[in-house]
C-alpha cells in the first residue's frame, strides 16, 4: 500500500509510470526501516541513522549489481549473485571473520558488506566516535567505484556480450 502511494507521488511529480530501478530499493528500505523503528520504539536519531545506513547500503549493493550486469551482461548477473553470496559468508555475517577459512580472511578487506554491518552495529549498540560516518562513507565510495567501473568496463565488453547473447538465443534453452 505504501509503495503504491510512493508511486502515485512519483507519477504526480515526474509524469513517469515507474520508479527508476536505482530508487526503488532505497524507498523500500526506507519503508522497512520506519516500520521497524515504530515497532521497536527506537530513538528518533538512531532510527534516522539506521535508515541512512540502510539507504546507502541498498544503493551501493544495487549499484554494484546493476554495474556488473551492465558491463558483463548475463555473465555479470551470475557474477553479481556469486559475489553477494560470498559477501554474506566472507564478511563475518555468519561467523566471526577469524573463524572463517583463510580465503575469506584474505578477501574480507575488499568486501563492502562489512561496512554496512559495522554501520548498523553502531546504530544498534551505540556510537563510537565517527566510526558510523566512516563506514557509511566507505559504502558511498564503493557505490561510486561500482558505478565508474560499470561505465568503464561496458564498452570493451560490448562485442563479447553481444556474442554471448546471440549464442544463448541459438540454444533455445534460455529466454
N, C-alpha and C positions, 0 to 999 in steps of 0.2 A: 504494500500500500504506500509506504514512504517513497519507494523508488518511482512509483507512478506519479507522485506529486513532484518529485525532483525532475522527472522527465517533462512534466507539464510546464514547470517553470523554465526549464531549458528551452522548450519549444517556444514559449512566450517571448523569451529574450533574444533567441537566435534565429528562430524560424526553422530550425533543424528538427527532424523527427527523432533521431537517435543521438545519444550522448557519444562523444568520442571515446574510443576504446581505452585511451590512456586516462580518462577522467572517471570512468565507471568504477574501477577498483577502489579509487580513493574515496569516492562517495559511499560506496558500500562499506568501507572500513569506518567511515565517519558514523554511519548509522549504527553499526555494531558497537563501536566504542561508546556512543551516547547511551545505547541500551544497557550496556554493561555497567557504565558509571551510575545510571539511575538505579539499577538493580542492586549494586553493591553499596550505594551511598558514598561514593568516593568523594574525596576533597575536590573542589572545583579546579584548583590549579593542577593537581595531579591528573585529573581527567583530561584537561586541555593538553598537557604534555604527553600523556599517553596517546591521545588522538594524533598529535603531531608526529610522534614516533611511528605510529601505525600508518599514517598517511605517507610519510616519507619512505618507509619500508615497502609499502604497497606499490608506490610509484616506482621505486628503484627496481624491485623484482619484476614488475610488469614491463618496465622499460628494457630490462635485460632480456626477458622472454621475447618481446617484440623485436628487439635489435638483432638477436641471434637468428630469429625466424626470417627477418627481413634480409639479412646478409646471406644466409645459407639455405633458405627455402625449407624443404621437407627435412633435410639433414639437420638444419638448425632447430626445427621443432623437437626432434629426438634429442639433440644435444642439450637443449634448454631443460627438458624433463630430467635427463640424467644429471645435469649439474644441480638442479633443485633437489633431487633425491639425495645426492652426495652431500649437499649442504646440511640437510637435516641430521644425517649421521655424523658428518665431519665437523660440525661447529659446536659440538657439545650439547646438542639439543636432546640427545637421548642419554648420554653418559658424560661424565667429565672428560675433557679432551685428553687428559693424562692417561685415562684408562682405555683409550681407543688405540687401534693399531698405528704403527709409525707413519704409514702413508697418510692417514687423516691428520696426524700431528704436523706433518710436513706441509699439507695444503691449507691447514687451518688459518694462517695469517692472510690468505688470499680470498677467503670466503666472506661475503658481505653479510650473511645471515647472522653471524656473531654480533655484529654491531647493533642490529635490531634487537636481539635478545638482551644485550647489555643495556640498551636504552630502556627497554621495558622493565628490566630489573631495577633500574634507577627509579622509575615511576612507582613500582610496587614496594620496594624495600627502603626507599628514601634516597635522597640525592647526596652525592659525594662530590663536592666541588663542581667542576664543569664537565665531569665525565659524560653526563647526559648529552650535552651540546656537542662534545667531541664525537660521540657515537652517531648522533643524528647527522652531523656534518660529514662523517665518513660515508654514511649511506647516501647522502646527497651527492657526494663526489663520485661514488660508484654509479649513481644514476647518470651523471654527466659523461663518465667514461664509457658506460654501456651505450649511450646514445651516439657518441662520437665514433666508437668502434663499429657500430652497426652501419652508420653512414659511410665510413671509410672502407669497410670491407665488402659492401654490396657491389660496387662497380666491378672489381676484379672477378667476383664470383658469379656475375650475372649470366655469362655464357654457360658455365657449368650447371647452374641451377636450371637453366632452360633445357639443357640436355637431359638432366635427371627427370624433369617434368615430362618431356616427350617420351623417355624410356618408360616412365611409370604409366603413362597413358596407353602405351602399346601392350603392356602386360594385361590390362583389364582387371587386375586384382584390386587396385586401389582407386578410389574416386578422386 
